[in-house]
Amino acid sequence: MTTLAVMQPYFLPYIGYWQLMRAVDRFVVYDDVNYIKGGWINRNRILVQGAPAFITVPLVESSPNKRIHALEMQPAVWRDKLVRTVAQNYANAACFDEVFPVVEGLIRLDENNLAAYLTQQLQVLARFMGIATEIVVCSRRGYDNAQLAGQERVIDMCQQERADVYINAQGGQSLYGAQAFAVAGIRLRFLAMRPVSYRQKRPDFIPYLSILDALMAVGAAGIQEHLDAFEWVGKTVSGEVDT
């Protein structure tokens, strides 16, 4: 049995993204799709002075009419500022000495293409957290299915990857139907994150921040508890609740 997930590349994504990646045999970085402005492709949130704040990778002429793999990042000046922001706000975190060198290296990656930059980050962080899933890149895979869209394109990728099971985050329940996947011989499953609190620089816990925030608190070993904190949601094609 081969399990597959397909997701756009995100900038230092939250724990749920990594749960999905670890749950499958093969993870497709979906960079051959239009950029979504205001999403999570080139931004995320960390705690700055104890409050959630966006960190952003500035782009050159970003447009929802461009594919993610066609986007370039602005010159590297912003990287120094972001490294300083992370250092200033997480210097007292329990696992700062372990995590900061990794994060700084990811921010300073010598790459200006957005998709390539984000893919390298995903690969490095996956290794750091002990995630052994195979990561492949849509634009380099040669699917030749750009004429398809939405559910049909994902099903086609599953078939080309010979996947028996397609797993998506719970938000995909409004996008994908179990019956259509079943007709193609593929089981559709949805994964929902259960936030587990950890120590933050504030009295009340804020979930769904960048993985950077969690790693600074618990490190590579401690993150395993959080990667396991999910449940299967939705119904199977027979109408039964997935387990």
MARLOVO-622014 format. One record per residue (C-alpha): residue in one letter; x, y, z. Coordinates in pm, whole numbers. Layout:
<pts>
<pt><r>a</r><xx>X</xx><yy>Y</yy><zz>Z</zz></pt>
...
</pts>
This chain:
<pts>
<pt><r>m</r><xx>0</xx><yy>0</yy><zz>0</zz></pt>
<pt><r>t</r><xx>128</xx><yy>349</yy><zz>-90</zz></pt>
<pt><r>t</r><xx>-3</xx><yy>659</yy><zz>85</zz></pt>
<pt><r>l</r><xx>26</xx><yy>1003</yy><zz>-71</zz></pt>
<pt><r>a</r><xx>-27</xx><yy>1367</yy><zz>26</zz></pt>
<pt><r>v</r><xx>-18</xx><yy>1671</yy><zz>-203</zz></pt>
<pt><r>m</r><xx>36</xx><yy>2016</yy><zz>-54</zz></pt>
<pt><r>q</r><xx>156</xx><yy>2355</yy><zz>-166</zz></pt>
<pt><r>p</r><xx>494</xx><yy>2449</yy><zz>-18</zz></pt>
<pt><r>y</r><xx>454</xx><yy>2663</yy><zz>294</zz></pt>
<pt><r>f</r><xx>707</xx><yy>2882</yy><zz>474</zz></pt>
<pt><r>l</r><xx>809</xx><yy>2713</yy><zz>802</zz></pt>
<pt><r>p</r><xx>461</xx><yy>2559</yy><zz>830</zz></pt>
<pt><r>y</r><xx>267</xx><yy>2472</yy><zz>1143</zz></pt>
<pt><r>i</r><xx>267</xx><yy>2132</yy><zz>1315</zz></pt>
<pt><r>g</r><xx>-35</xx><yy>1998</yy><zz>1124</zz></pt>
<pt><r>y</r><xx>154</xx><yy>2025</yy><zz>795</zz></pt>
<pt><r>w</r><xx>430</xx><yy>1803</yy><zz>934</zz></pt>
<pt><r>q</r><xx>179</xx><yy>1557</yy><zz>1077</zz></pt>
<pt><r>l</r><xx>41</xx><yy>1514</yy><zz>726</zz></pt>
<pt><r>m</r><xx>387</xx><yy>1470</yy><zz>578</zz></pt>
<pt><r>r</r><xx>484</xx><yy>1206</yy><zz>832</zz></pt>
<pt><r>a</r><xx>156</xx><yy>1017</yy><zz>784</zz></pt>
<pt><r>v</r><xx>233</xx><yy>930</yy><zz>419</zz></pt>
<pt><r>d</r><xx>491</xx><yy>737</yy><zz>220</zz></pt>
<pt><r>r</r><xx>531</xx><yy>1010</yy><zz>-40</zz></pt>
<pt><r>f</r><xx>470</xx><yy>1385</yy><zz>-15</zz></pt>
<pt><r>v</r><xx>421</xx><yy>1591</yy><zz>-331</zz></pt>
<pt><r>v</r><xx>525</xx><yy>1956</yy><zz>-307</zz></pt>
<pt><r>y</r><xx>250</xx><yy>2111</yy><zz>-518</zz></pt>
<pt><r>d</r><xx>443</xx><yy>2402</yy><zz>-668</zz></pt>
<pt><r>d</r><xx>288</xx><yy>2378</yy><zz>-1016</zz></pt>
<pt><r>v</r><xx>-27</xx><yy>2563</yy><zz>-914</zz></pt>
<pt><r>n</r><xx>-114</xx><yy>2932</yy><zz>-892</zz></pt>
<pt><r>y</r><xx>19</xx><yy>3137</yy><zz>-604</zz></pt>
<pt><r>i</r><xx>-237</xx><yy>3235</yy><zz>-339</zz></pt>
<pt><r>k</r><xx>-188</xx><yy>3585</yy><zz>-204</zz></pt>
<pt><r>g</r><xx>-253</xx><yy>3615</yy><zz>168</zz></pt>
<pt><r>g</r><xx>-208</xx><yy>3243</yy><zz>228</zz></pt>
<pt><r>w</r><xx>76</xx><yy>3054</yy><zz>393</zz></pt>
<pt><r>i</r><xx>306</xx><yy>3004</yy><zz>96</zz></pt>
<pt><r>n</r><xx>546</xx><yy>3286</yy><zz>180</zz></pt>
<pt><r>r</r><xx>445</xx><yy>3382</yy><zz>532</zz></pt>
<pt><r>n</r><xx>374</xx><yy>3241</yy><zz>877</zz></pt>
<pt><r>r</r><xx>334</xx><yy>3351</yy><zz>1237</zz></pt>
<pt><r>i</r><xx>570</xx><yy>3347</yy><zz>1535</zz></pt>
<pt><r>l</r><xx>560</xx><yy>3521</yy><zz>1872</zz></pt>
<pt><r>v</r><xx>711</xx><yy>3869</yy><zz>1870</zz></pt>
<pt><r>q</r><xx>720</xx><yy>4026</yy><zz>2215</zz></pt>
<pt><r>g</r><xx>474</xx><yy>3759</yy><zz>2321</zz></pt>
<pt><r>a</r><xx>212</xx><yy>3832</yy><zz>2053</zz></pt>
<pt><r>p</r><xx>145</xx><yy>3650</yy><zz>1724</zz></pt>
<pt><r>a</r><xx>307</xx><yy>3834</yy><zz>1432</zz></pt>
<pt><r>f</r><xx>359</xx><yy>3752</yy><zz>1066</zz></pt>
<pt><r>i</r><xx>701</xx><yy>3680</yy><zz>920</zz></pt>
<pt><r>t</r><xx>709</xx><yy>3709</yy><zz>541</zz></pt>
<pt><r>v</r><xx>932</xx><yy>3618</yy><zz>249</zz></pt>
<pt><r>p</r><xx>905</xx><yy>3923</yy><zz>19</zz></pt>
<pt><r>l</r><xx>850</xx><yy>3838</yy><zz>-346</zz></pt>
<pt><r>v</r><xx>927</xx><yy>4000</yy><zz>-680</zz></pt>
<pt><r>e</r><xx>608</xx><yy>4081</yy><zz>-872</zz></pt>
<pt><r>s</r><xx>392</xx><yy>3823</yy><zz>-698</zz></pt>
<pt><r>s</r><xx>66</xx><yy>3745</yy><zz>-873</zz></pt>
<pt><r>p</r><xx>-216</xx><yy>3489</yy><zz>-839</zz></pt>
<pt><r>n</r><xx>-172</xx><yy>3436</yy><zz>-1213</zz></pt>
<pt><r>k</r><xx>177</xx><yy>3295</yy><zz>-1163</zz></pt>
<pt><r>r</r><xx>268</xx><yy>2942</yy><zz>-1066</zz></pt>
<pt><r>i</r><xx>451</xx><yy>2908</yy><zz>-736</zz></pt>
<pt><r>h</r><xx>759</xx><yy>2767</yy><zz>-906</zz></pt>
<pt><r>a</r><xx>779</xx><yy>3077</yy><zz>-1129</zz></pt>
<pt><r>l</r><xx>810</xx><yy>3323</yy><zz>-838</zz></pt>
<pt><r>e</r><xx>1134</xx><yy>3483</yy><zz>-727</zz></pt>
<pt><r>m</r><xx>1219</xx><yy>3632</yy><zz>-388</zz></pt>
<pt><r>q</r><xx>1344</xx><yy>3983</yy><zz>-326</zz></pt>
<pt><r>p</r><xx>1716</xx><yy>4045</yy><zz>-254</zz></pt>
<pt><r>a</r><xx>1851</xx><yy>3896</yy><zz>67</zz></pt>
<pt><r>v</r><xx>1840</xx><yy>4202</yy><zz>295</zz></pt>
<pt><r>w</r><xx>1519</xx><yy>4078</yy><zz>460</zz></pt>
<pt><r>r</r><xx>1694</xx><yy>3763</yy><zz>576</zz></pt>
<pt><r>d</r><xx>1922</xx><yy>3947</yy><zz>818</zz></pt>
<pt><r>k</r><xx>1622</xx><yy>4122</yy><zz>972</zz></pt>
<pt><r>l</r><xx>1429</xx><yy>3797</yy><zz>1009</zz></pt>
<pt><r>v</r><xx>1725</xx><yy>3620</yy><zz>1171</zz></pt>
<pt><r>r</r><xx>1754</xx><yy>3906</yy><zz>1422</zz></pt>
<pt><r>t</r><xx>1379</xx><yy>3892</yy><zz>1493</zz></pt>
<pt><r>v</r><xx>1395</xx><yy>3520</yy><zz>1566</zz></pt>
<pt><r>a</r><xx>1706</xx><yy>3556</yy><zz>1783</zz></pt>
<pt><r>q</r><xx>1564</xx><yy>3844</yy><zz>1985</zz></pt>
<pt><r>n</r><xx>1229</xx><yy>3677</yy><zz>2052</zz></pt>
<pt><r>y</r><xx>1343</xx><yy>3320</yy><zz>2120</zz></pt>
<pt><r>a</r><xx>1683</xx><yy>3369</yy><zz>2285</zz></pt>
<pt><r>n</r><xx>1545</xx><yy>3244</yy><zz>2617</zz></pt>
<pt><r>a</r><xx>1357</xx><yy>2946</yy><zz>2472</zz></pt>
<pt><r>a</r><xx>1446</xx><yy>2607</yy><zz>2621</zz></pt>
<pt><r>c</r><xx>1583</xx><yy>2464</yy><zz>2294</zz></pt>
<pt><r>f</r><xx>1723</xx><yy>2781</yy><zz>2137</zz></pt>
<pt><r>d</r><xx>2081</xx><yy>2652</yy><zz>2116</zz></pt>
<pt><r>e</r><xx>1966</xx><yy>2337</yy><zz>1936</zz></pt>
<pt><r>v</r><xx>1715</xx><yy>2494</yy><zz>1700</zz></pt>
<pt><r>f</r><xx>1839</xx><yy>2843</yy><zz>1616</zz></pt>
<pt><r>p</r><xx>2138</xx><yy>2733</yy><zz>1401</zz></pt>
<pt><r>v</r><xx>1902</xx><yy>2518</yy><zz>1193</zz></pt>
<pt><r>v</r><xx>1647</xx><yy>2796</yy><zz>1152</zz></pt>
<pt><r>e</r><xx>1912</xx><yy>3054</yy><zz>1066</zz></pt>
<pt><r>g</r><xx>2051</xx><yy>2819</yy><zz>801</zz></pt>
<pt><r>l</r><xx>1704</xx><yy>2776</yy><zz>652</zz></pt>
<pt><r>i</r><xx>1641</xx><yy>3149</yy><zz>637</zz></pt>
<pt><r>r</r><xx>1981</xx><yy>3212</yy><zz>475</zz></pt>
<pt><r>l</r><xx>1955</xx><yy>2936</yy><zz>214</zz></pt>
<pt><r>d</r><xx>2134</xx><yy>3047</yy><zz>-103</zz></pt>
<pt><r>e</r><xx>1830</xx><yy>3026</yy><zz>-327</zz></pt>
<pt><r>n</r><xx>1611</xx><yy>3297</yy><zz>-484</zz></pt>
<pt><r>n</r><xx>1340</xx><yy>3082</yy><zz>-645</zz></pt>
<pt><r>l</r><xx>1053</xx><yy>3061</yy><zz>-399</zz></pt>
<pt><r>a</r><xx>953</xx><yy>2700</yy><zz>-464</zz></pt>
<pt><r>a</r><xx>1310</xx><yy>2573</yy><zz>-450</zz></pt>
<pt><r>y</r><xx>1373</xx><yy>2772</yy><zz>-132</zz></pt>
<pt><r>l</r><xx>1064</xx><yy>2635</yy><zz>42</zz></pt>
<pt><r>t</r><xx>1129</xx><yy>2279</yy><zz>-76</zz></pt>
<pt><r>q</r><xx>1480</xx><yy>2285</yy><zz>69</zz></pt>
<pt><r>q</r><xx>1337</xx><yy>2410</yy><zz>398</zz></pt>
<pt><r>l</r><xx>1087</xx><yy>2125</yy><zz>405</zz></pt>
<pt><r>q</r><xx>1356</xx><yy>1868</yy><zz>333</zz></pt>
<pt><r>v</r><xx>1596</xx><yy>1998</yy><zz>598</zz></pt>
<pt><r>l</r><xx>1332</xx><yy>2031</yy><zz>869</zz></pt>
<pt><r>a</r><xx>1189</xx><yy>1689</yy><zz>790</zz></pt>
<pt><r>r</r><xx>1531</xx><yy>1532</yy><zz>849</zz></pt>
<pt><r>f</r><xx>1578</xx><yy>1738</yy><zz>1166</zz></pt>
<pt><r>m</r><xx>1250</xx><yy>1606</yy><zz>1307</zz></pt>
<pt><r>g</r><xx>1314</xx><yy>1248</yy><zz>1197</zz></pt>
<pt><r>i</r><xx>1049</xx><yy>1239</yy><zz>924</zz></pt>
<pt><r>a</r><xx>1154</xx><yy>981</yy><zz>664</zz></pt>
<pt><r>t</r><xx>880</xx><yy>1049</yy><zz>406</zz></pt>
<pt><r>e</r><xx>991</xx><yy>1074</yy><zz>44</zz></pt>
<pt><r>i</r><xx>948</xx><yy>1433</yy><zz>-79</zz></pt>
<pt><r>v</r><xx>896</xx><yy>1493</yy><zz>-452</zz></pt>
<pt><r>v</r><xx>833</xx><yy>1817</yy><zz>-641</zz></pt>
<pt><r>c</r><xx>533</xx><yy>1846</yy><zz>-871</zz></pt>
<pt><r>s</r><xx>696</xx><yy>2073</yy><zz>-1131</zz></pt>
<pt><r>r</r><xx>988</xx><yy>1831</yy><zz>-1167</zz></pt>
<pt><r>r</r><xx>785</xx><yy>1511</yy><zz>-1164</zz></pt>
<pt><r>g</r><xx>662</xx><yy>1523</yy><zz>-1523</zz></pt>
<pt><r>y</r><xx>295</xx><yy>1457</yy><zz>-1450</zz></pt>
<pt><r>d</r><xx>180</xx><yy>1637</yy><zz>-1767</zz></pt>
<pt><r>n</r><xx>-163</xx><yy>1704</yy><zz>-1615</zz></pt>
<pt><r>a</r><xx>-170</xx><yy>2083</yy><zz>-1589</zz></pt>
<pt><r>q</r><xx>-489</xx><yy>2083</yy><zz>-1800</zz></pt>
<pt><r>l</r><xx>-668</xx><yy>1921</yy><zz>-1506</zz></pt>
<pt><r>a</r><xx>-772</xx><yy>2109</yy><zz>-1194</zz></pt>
<pt><r>g</r><xx>-875</xx><yy>2051</yy><zz>-834</zz></pt>
<pt><r>q</r><xx>-984</xx><yy>1701</yy><zz>-741</zz></pt>
<pt><r>e</r><xx>-930</xx><yy>1557</yy><zz>-1089</zz></pt>
<pt><r>r</r><xx>-566</xx><yy>1664</yy><zz>-1093</zz></pt>
<pt><r>v</r><xx>-500</xx><yy>1522</yy><zz>-747</zz></pt>
<pt><r>i</r><xx>-658</xx><yy>1190</yy><zz>-843</zz></pt>
<pt><r>d</r><xx>-441</xx><yy>1181</yy><zz>-1155</zz></pt>
<pt><r>m</r><xx>-129</xx><yy>1238</yy><zz>-943</zz></pt>
<pt><r>c</r><xx>-234</xx><yy>958</yy><zz>-710</zz></pt>
<pt><r>q</r><xx>-272</xx><yy>726</yy><zz>-1007</zz></pt>
<pt><r>q</r><xx>65</xx><yy>823</yy><zz>-1154</zz></pt>
<pt><r>e</r><xx>229</xx><yy>770</yy><zz>-814</zz></pt>
<pt><r>r</r><xx>43</xx><yy>437</yy><zz>-781</zz></pt>
<pt><r>a</r><xx>-104</xx><yy>549</yy><zz>-449</zz></pt>
<pt><r>d</r><xx>-376</xx><yy>344</yy><zz>-282</zz></pt>
<pt><r>v</r><xx>-456</xx><yy>606</yy><zz>-17</zz></pt>
<pt><r>y</r><xx>-471</xx><yy>984</yy><zz>-43</zz></pt>
<pt><r>i</r><xx>-445</xx><yy>1177</yy><zz>284</zz></pt>
<pt><r>n</r><xx>-532</xx><yy>1543</yy><zz>323</zz></pt>
<pt><r>a</r><xx>-575</xx><yy>1790</yy><zz>608</zz></pt>
<pt><r>q</r><xx>-928</xx><yy>1824</yy><zz>745</zz></pt>
<pt><r>g</r><xx>-987</xx><yy>2143</yy><zz>546</zz></pt>
<pt><r>g</r><xx>-989</xx><yy>1927</yy><zz>232</zz></pt>
<pt><r>q</r><xx>-1326</xx><yy>1777</yy><zz>326</zz></pt>
<pt><r>s</r><xx>-1495</xx><yy>2060</yy><zz>137</zz></pt>
<pt><r>l</r><xx>-1277</xx><yy>2002</yy><zz>-170</zz></pt>
<pt><r>y</r><xx>-1259</xx><yy>1626</yy><zz>-214</zz></pt>
<pt><r>g</r><xx>-1523</xx><yy>1353</yy><zz>-229</zz></pt>
<pt><r>a</r><xx>-1462</xx><yy>995</yy><zz>-119</zz></pt>
<pt><r>q</r><xx>-1678</xx><yy>856</yy><zz>-399</zz></pt>
<pt><r>a</r><xx>-1470</xx><yy>1013</yy><zz>-678</zz></pt>
<pt><r>f</r><xx>-1151</xx><yy>874</yy><zz>-526</zz></pt>
<pt><r>a</r><xx>-1311</xx><yy>533</yy><zz>-469</zz></pt>
<pt><r>v</r><xx>-1407</xx><yy>512</yy><zz>-837</zz></pt>
<pt><r>a</r><xx>-1037</xx><yy>559</yy><zz>-915</zz></pt>
<pt><r>g</r><xx>-946</xx><yy>285</yy><zz>-667</zz></pt>
<pt><r>i</r><xx>-811</xx><yy>524</yy><zz>-403</zz></pt>
<pt><r>r</r><xx>-913</xx><yy>556</yy><zz>-39</zz></pt>
<pt><r>l</r><xx>-954</xx><yy>917</yy><zz>81</zz></pt>
<pt><r>r</r><xx>-866</xx><yy>1005</yy><zz>442</zz></pt>
<pt><r>f</r><xx>-851</xx><yy>1330</yy><zz>641</zz></pt>
<pt><r>l</r><xx>-621</xx><yy>1416</yy><zz>926</zz></pt>
<pt><r>a</r><xx>-706</xx><yy>1673</yy><zz>1197</zz></pt>
<pt><r>m</r><xx>-448</xx><yy>1821</yy><zz>1431</zz></pt>
<pt><r>r</r><xx>-510</xx><yy>1815</yy><zz>1807</zz></pt>
<pt><r>p</r><xx>-303</xx><yy>2104</yy><zz>1947</zz></pt>
<pt><r>v</r><xx>-87</xx><yy>2005</yy><zz>2243</zz></pt>
<pt><r>s</r><xx>27</xx><yy>2298</yy><zz>2454</zz></pt>
<pt><r>y</r><xx>389</xx><yy>2371</yy><zz>2532</zz></pt>
<pt><r>r</r><xx>563</xx><yy>2656</yy><zz>2711</zz></pt>
<pt><r>q</r><xx>537</xx><yy>2988</yy><zz>2530</zz></pt>
<pt><r>k</r><xx>644</xx><yy>3338</yy><zz>2625</zz></pt>
<pt><r>r</r><xx>291</xx><yy>3429</yy><zz>2732</zz></pt>
<pt><r>p</r><xx>36</xx><yy>3305</yy><zz>2990</zz></pt>
<pt><r>d</r><xx>-222</xx><yy>3162</yy><zz>2748</zz></pt>
<pt><r>f</r><xx>-123</xx><yy>2913</yy><zz>2480</zz></pt>
<pt><r>i</r><xx>-162</xx><yy>3003</yy><zz>2112</zz></pt>
<pt><r>p</r><xx>-173</xx><yy>2702</yy><zz>1874</zz></pt>
<pt><r>y</r><xx>-114</xx><yy>2683</yy><zz>1498</zz></pt>
<pt><r>l</r><xx>198</xx><yy>2900</yy><zz>1493</zz></pt>
<pt><r>s</r><xx>499</xx><yy>2819</yy><zz>1275</zz></pt>
<pt><r>i</r><xx>684</xx><yy>2498</yy><zz>1361</zz></pt>
<pt><r>l</r><xx>967</xx><yy>2731</yy><zz>1461</zz></pt>
<pt><r>d</r><xx>775</xx><yy>2826</yy><zz>1776</zz></pt>
<pt><r>a</r><xx>721</xx><yy>2466</yy><zz>1887</zz></pt>
<pt><r>l</r><xx>1074</xx><yy>2353</yy><zz>1808</zz></pt>
<pt><r>m</r><xx>1222</xx><yy>2637</yy><zz>2012</zz></pt>
<pt><r>a</r><xx>1020</xx><yy>2513</yy><zz>2309</zz></pt>
<pt><r>v</r><xx>1054</xx><yy>2135</yy><zz>2284</zz></pt>
<pt><r>g</r><xx>1335</xx><yy>2057</yy><zz>2036</zz></pt>
<pt><r>a</r><xx>1360</xx><yy>1775</yy><zz>1783</zz></pt>
<pt><r>a</r><xx>1302</xx><yy>1500</yy><zz>2041</zz></pt>
<pt><r>g</r><xx>1010</xx><yy>1671</yy><zz>2210</zz></pt>
<pt><r>i</r><xx>832</xx><yy>1748</yy><zz>1884</zz></pt>
<pt><r>q</r><xx>749</xx><yy>1379</yy><zz>1838</zz></pt>
<pt><r>e</r><xx>462</xx><yy>1403</yy><zz>2088</zz></pt>
<pt><r>h</r><xx>313</xx><yy>1685</yy><zz>1883</zz></pt>
<pt><r>l</r><xx>355</xx><yy>1503</yy><zz>1552</zz></pt>
<pt><r>d</r><xx>148</xx><yy>1219</yy><zz>1697</zz></pt>
<pt><r>a</r><xx>-131</xx><yy>1449</yy><zz>1817</zz></pt>
<pt><r>f</r><xx>-389</xx><yy>1405</yy><zz>1542</zz></pt>
<pt><r>e</r><xx>-701</xx><yy>1208</yy><zz>1465</zz></pt>
<pt><r>w</r><xx>-877</xx><yy>1079</yy><zz>1156</zz></pt>
<pt><r>v</r><xx>-1194</xx><yy>1268</yy><zz>1070</zz></pt>
<pt><r>g</r><xx>-1471</xx><yy>1252</yy><zz>812</zz></pt>
<pt><r>k</r><xx>-1661</xx><yy>959</yy><zz>666</zz></pt>
<pt><r>t</r><xx>-1559</xx><yy>678</yy><zz>436</zz></pt>
<pt><r>v</r><xx>-1732</xx><yy>609</yy><zz>107</zz></pt>
<pt><r>s</r><xx>-1960</xx><yy>367</yy><zz>293</zz></pt>
<pt><r>g</r><xx>-2075</xx><yy>647</yy><zz>522</zz></pt>
<pt><r>e</r><xx>-1889</xx><yy>517</yy><zz>828</zz></pt>
<pt><r>v</r><xx>-1677</xx><yy>751</yy><zz>1041</zz></pt>
<pt><r>d</r><xx>-1308</xx><yy>709</yy><zz>956</zz></pt>
<pt><r>t</r><xx>-1085</xx><yy>563</yy><zz>1228</zz></pt>
</pts>
